[in-house]
Amino acid sequence: MNSDADSTIEPVTIVGAGIAGAACARVFHEANVPFRIVDRGRAPGGRMSSPELHGRRVDLGAGYFTVRDQDFTTVVADWESKGLARQWANTFGILKPETAPCTTTGPVRWATPNGLRSLVRNMLDGFEIEDSTELTELPDGHVVVAMPDPQATRLTSVPDAVDYDAVIAVACGFDGLDIPFRDAAFVNDHPDIDFVVDDGARRGDGAPVLVVHTTSERARQHLDDPDGAIAPVLDALRELSVITTQPAWTHAHRWTFAKPAAQHDSNFALDERDGRFVGLAGDQWCDAGVPRVESAWRSGTDLGTALVQRLSL
Ligand SMILES: Cc1cc2nc3c(=O)[nH]c(=O)nc-3n(C[C@H](O)[C@H](O)[C@H](O)COP(=O)(O)OP(=O)(O)OC[C@H]3O[C@@H](n4cnc5c(N)ncnc54)[C@H](O)[C@@H]3O)c2cc1C
């Protein structure tokens, strides 16, 4: 059990140690609400995943994050002061078949020297995490379910559950790189890939590693065999003149539930069921804008705050 908890409050189990679950844990910690946090993965972070591949961390899930939410700004300023996050780029390339590359400028994208997972680890620093623990039903007591709806519905009912699009992320290591964009590029009108990122630029170590996200249509064809997506991804990179040589190594990662195809019109759900509270959070609980890292943080924070209030009544 985590935190110097108030023993008069019944503990809450947080299922899911992605950024939504981690944000909720921070709220409970600050309010002295006792909690445990459980995740089926070997490490926290969920879709902010940065495994070590060929001697360095590679961001295989979320590629970066944006900071529009005022409260999230404070969290990110703390990460920046600790050297955990940095402003990366606001201009990305645009690649399109048979068209010269161009650029587009948008909000500042933030990246991390140690991989995005390091941010979730930082939020959970000092808490005991029950990892490699897949729950197949709701545990007893109050529960927060912080994960995509298709996963949450395996544990409990979810009102108007939203579907998720799949992505296969393919990392490719080269001996050297000479690419027609800086930092990253959106790929338009291609059947197989929709985003390419220079992971060395993103992470700041200059390593010649690209990470490519497939379109959901391409991903769906390879959910049983993610490695099958590697050849079409490399063909697409050649067609778009991103590479001319074979990579030294490749690695494919399947995200069956990568991005919500729609979103709920509230930031979380919280019900009393059979005498206990059950809360739902995650990036799909996003009443404004596009579901993303910062909306998952907002969702977990708002659910945690609401649950603390209900438990204190
Ligand atoms: C390929 C890809 C690219 C992306 N790009 C961006 C981007 O550029 N910018 C951006 O802002 N966002 C991006 N995102 C989205 C971003 O990663 C998510 O919005 C955010 O990480 C969601 O966090 P979460 O806590 O809601 O869910 P998750 O990170 O999915 O966390 C859910 C957790 O629940 C656990 N879990 C599930 N079922 C169980 C169970 N039964 N028992 C125990 N544990 C369970 C999982 O292991 C997981 O750790 C991207 C995502 C992907 C996959």
The ligand as a MOL file (V3000), in Angstrom:
LIG
                    3D

  0  0  0     0  0            999 V3000
M  V30 BEGIN CTAB
M  V30 COUNTS 53 58 0 0 0
M  V30 BEGIN ATOM
M  V30 1 C 2.0640 4.6350 -31.6350 0
M  V30 2 C 1.5090 5.7250 -30.7420 0
M  V30 3 C 1.8040 7.0630 -31.0140 0
M  V30 4 C 1.3200 8.0860 -30.1930 0
M  V30 5 N 1.7110 9.3620 -30.4240 0
M  V30 6 C 1.3660 10.3360 -29.5420 0
M  V30 7 C 1.9130 11.6450 -29.6670 0
M  V30 8 O 2.7340 11.9100 -30.5330 0
M  V30 9 N 1.5300 12.5900 -28.7570 0
M  V30 10 C 0.6550 12.3220 -27.7410 0
M  V30 11 O 0.3590 13.2020 -26.9220 0
M  V30 12 N 0.1260 11.0710 -27.6010 0
M  V30 13 C 0.4690 10.0840 -28.4630 0
M  V30 14 N -0.0120 8.8030 -28.3090 0
M  V30 15 C -1.0550 8.5750 -27.3030 0
M  V30 16 C -0.4910 8.5000 -25.8760 0
M  V30 17 O 0.4990 7.5060 -25.8060 0
M  V30 18 C -1.6640 8.1680 -24.9510 0
M  V30 19 O -2.6500 9.1820 -25.0820 0
M  V30 20 C -1.3110 8.0640 -23.4670 0
M  V30 21 O -0.0560 7.4620 -23.2490 0
M  V30 22 C -2.4310 7.2860 -22.8030 0
M  V30 23 O -2.1540 7.0310 -21.4340 0
M  V30 24 P -3.2170 6.1880 -20.5810 0
M  V30 25 O -2.7020 6.1940 -19.1920 0
M  V30 26 O -4.5890 6.7310 -20.8350 0
M  V30 27 O -3.2280 4.7170 -21.1930 0
M  V30 28 P -2.0780 3.6310 -21.3230 0
M  V30 29 O -0.7630 4.2950 -21.4910 0
M  V30 30 O -2.5190 2.6950 -22.3990 0
M  V30 31 O -2.0660 2.8880 -19.9050 0
M  V30 32 C -2.9430 1.8270 -19.6140 0
M  V30 33 C -2.2110 0.8210 -18.7560 0
M  V30 34 O -3.1450 -0.1730 -18.3210 0
M  V30 35 C -2.4810 -1.4210 -18.3060 0
M  V30 36 N -3.4950 -2.4690 -18.3640 0
M  V30 37 C -4.3960 -2.6900 -19.3580 0
M  V30 38 N -5.1900 -3.7310 -19.0330 0
M  V30 39 C -4.7950 -4.1690 -17.8130 0
M  V30 40 C -5.2350 -5.2220 -16.9480 0
M  V30 41 N -6.2730 -6.0200 -17.2520 0
M  V30 42 N -4.5950 -5.4130 -15.7640 0
M  V30 43 C -3.5430 -4.5990 -15.4210 0
M  V30 44 N -3.0990 -3.5930 -16.2090 0
M  V30 45 C -3.7110 -3.3700 -17.3910 0
M  V30 46 C -1.5650 -1.3710 -19.5180 0
M  V30 47 O -0.4830 -2.2850 -19.3870 0
M  V30 48 C -1.1100 0.0840 -19.5140 0
M  V30 49 O 0.1350 0.2630 -18.8440 0
M  V30 50 C 0.4680 7.7650 -29.0920 0
M  V30 51 C 0.1840 6.4270 -28.8210 0
M  V30 52 C 0.7070 5.4170 -29.6300 0
M  V30 53 C 0.4290 3.9770 -29.2700 0
M  V30 END ATOM
M  V30 BEGIN BOND
M  V30 1 1 1 2
M  V30 2 1 2 3
M  V30 3 2 2 52
M  V30 4 2 3 4
M  V30 5 1 4 5
M  V30 6 1 4 50
M  V30 7 2 5 6
M  V30 8 1 6 7
M  V30 9 1 6 13
M  V30 10 2 7 8
M  V30 11 1 7 9
M  V30 12 1 9 10
M  V30 13 2 10 11
M  V30 14 1 10 12
M  V30 15 2 12 13
M  V30 16 1 13 14
M  V30 17 1 14 15
M  V30 18 1 14 50
M  V30 19 1 15 16
M  V30 20 1 16 17
M  V30 21 1 16 18
M  V30 22 1 18 19
M  V30 23 1 18 20
M  V30 24 1 20 21
M  V30 25 1 20 22
M  V30 26 1 22 23
M  V30 27 1 23 24
M  V30 28 2 24 25
M  V30 29 1 24 26
M  V30 30 1 24 27
M  V30 31 1 27 28
M  V30 32 2 28 29
M  V30 33 1 28 30
M  V30 34 1 28 31
M  V30 35 1 31 32
M  V30 36 1 32 33
M  V30 37 1 33 34
M  V30 38 1 33 48
M  V30 39 1 34 35
M  V30 40 1 35 36
M  V30 41 1 35 46
M  V30 42 1 36 37
M  V30 43 1 36 45
M  V30 44 2 37 38
M  V30 45 1 38 39
M  V30 46 1 39 40
M  V30 47 2 39 45
M  V30 48 1 40 41
M  V30 49 2 40 42
M  V30 50 1 42 43
M  V30 51 2 43 44
M  V30 52 1 44 45
M  V30 53 1 46 47
M  V30 54 1 46 48
M  V30 55 1 48 49
M  V30 56 2 50 51
M  V30 57 1 51 52
M  V30 58 1 52 53
M  V30 END BOND
M  V30 END CTAB
M  END
